[in-house]
Amino acid sequence: MKRFKFTINGNSYETEVLNVEDNVAEIEINGSKYYVEVNKEIKPVKTPKLVRQVAVPSTDVHPSVAKTSSPESPKGAGTIKSPLPGTILEVVVREGDVVKMGQKILVLEAMKMENNIEADKAGRVISINKRKGDSVMEGDVLIVIGD
């Protein structure tokens, strides 16, 4: 467990605490084992290990990666969903507008911060499901984009 060096009356002693149970310690002094009773109960110090889980973001910050459809799949309508609960501050596009991937389509206020929501698919805006001032929850469909 722990090693100690003591000098008592000019004599040097090398000690090692081998084991501690309740108030009895097993100690080795210069190669000889001794059992020493301690008046006070010795509590071993345990240091907790902090284990932090890996954080996985719920949204992707790279607008160039399409999240609604893969390139191999047939093209069709895609939905833009709310990444956070909040309030719609501004809708930048209208139904029928053509948008490019990465273009800002609306502004969402969440936790006192403005978040730009961008199109993750190029195409025509088919429908806008939420208007300025609407409250939304995470995962609510905000806008539908099609070809």
C-alpha positions in Angstrom: 0.0 0.0 0.0 2.3 2.8 1.3 5.9 3.0 2.2 7.4 5.1 5.0 10.9 5.8 6.4 11.2 6.5 10.1 14.2 7.5 12.3 13.6 6.7 15.9 16.4 7.3 18.5 18.9 7.4 15.6 17.8 4.1 14.1 16.4 4.1 10.6 13.3 2.0 9.9 11.8 1.2 6.5 8.1 0.4 6.8 5.3 -0.6 4.5 1.7 -0.7 5.3 0.5 -4.0 3.8 -3.2 -4.2 4.8 -5.7 -2.3 6.9 -8.8 -3.9 8.3 -11.0 -2.0 10.8 -8.5 -0.7 13.3 -5.8 -3.3 12.8 -2.9 -2.6 10.4 -0.5 -5.2 9.0 2.9 -3.4 8.8 6.3 -4.7 7.6 9.2 -3.1 9.3 12.7 -3.9 8.1 11.4 -7.3 6.7 9.4 -8.4 9.8 5.6 -8.3 9.8 3.7 -6.8 12.7 0.0 -6.4 13.5 -0.6 -3.0 15.0 -3.9 -2.0 16.6 -4.8 1.6 16.1 -6.9 3.5 18.7 -8.9 5.3 16.0 -10.6 3.4 13.1 -8.7 4.0 9.9 -10.9 4.7 6.9 -9.3 4.2 3.5 -9.5 7.2 1.2 -11.4 6.4 -2.0 -11.1 8.9 -4.8 -14.1 8.7 -7.1 -13.5 8.3 -10.8 -15.4 10.7 -13.0 -16.6 9.2 -16.2 -18.0 11.5 -18.8 -20.2 10.1 -21.6 -19.4 11.1 -25.1 -21.7 13.9 -26.2 -23.3 13.5 -29.6 -24.7 16.6 -31.1 -28.4 16.4 -32.2 -27.8 18.5 -35.4 -25.1 18.7 -37.9 -23.3 22.0 -38.5 -22.2 21.2 -42.1 -25.0 22.5 -44.4 -23.3 20.8 -47.4 -24.4 17.3 -46.2 -27.9 16.5 -47.2 -29.9 15.0 -44.3 -33.3 14.5 -46.1 -32.3 12.1 -48.8 -29.2 10.2 -50.0 -27.8 10.7 -53.5 -28.7 7.2 -54.5 -32.3 7.3 -53.4 -35.0 8.6 -55.7 -35.6 12.4 -55.4 -38.7 13.6 -53.7 -39.9 15.9 -51.0 -37.8 16.5 -48.0 -38.7 18.1 -44.7 -36.8 20.7 -42.6 -37.4 19.9 -38.9 -36.9 22.1 -35.9 -33.5 21.2 -34.2 -34.7 22.8 -30.9 -37.9 23.9 -29.2 -38.4 27.7 -29.7 -40.2 30.4 -31.5 -40.1 31.3 -35.2 -38.8 34.9 -35.6 -38.7 35.1 -39.3 -39.5 33.0 -42.4 -37.2 34.1 -45.2 -38.8 32.0 -48.1 -42.3 31.7 -49.5 -44.1 28.7 -51.0 -42.9 28.2 -54.6 -39.4 29.7 -54.0 -36.5 27.8 -55.3 -33.8 27.2 -52.6 -30.2 25.9 -52.7 -28.6 23.6 -50.2 -27.2 25.7 -47.3 -29.5 28.7 -48.0 -31.1 30.4 -44.9 -34.8 29.7 -44.9 -35.9 30.8 -41.5 -34.8 32.1 -38.1 -35.6 30.2 -34.9 -35.2 31.7 -31.4 -34.2 29.0 -28.9 -32.9 29.6 -25.4 -32.6 33.4 -26.0 -30.4 32.9 -29.1 -31.3 33.3 -32.8 -30.6 30.2 -34.9 -30.5 30.3 -38.7 -32.2 27.2 -40.2 -30.8 26.4 -43.6 -32.0 24.2 -46.4 -30.4 20.8 -46.5 -31.7 20.0 -49.9 -32.0 22.0 -53.1 -35.4 22.3 -54.6 -38.7 24.2 -54.6 -40.5 25.1 -51.3 -43.7 23.0 -51.4 -45.3 24.1 -48.1 -44.4 26.2 -45.0 -46.0 24.6 -41.9 -45.1 27.3 -39.3 -45.4 31.1 -39.4 -43.7 34.0 -37.7 -44.5 33.9 -33.9 -45.4 30.2 -33.8 -43.9 28.1 -31.0 -42.3 24.8 -32.2 -41.0 21.7 -30.5 -37.9 19.7 -31.4 -38.6 17.6 -34.5 -41.7 19.6 -35.7 -41.8 19.9 -39.5 -41.2 23.5 -40.5 -40.9 23.5 -44.2 -41.3 20.9 -47.0 -38.9 21.1 -50.0 -39.5 19.1 -53.2 -38.1 19.0 -56.7 
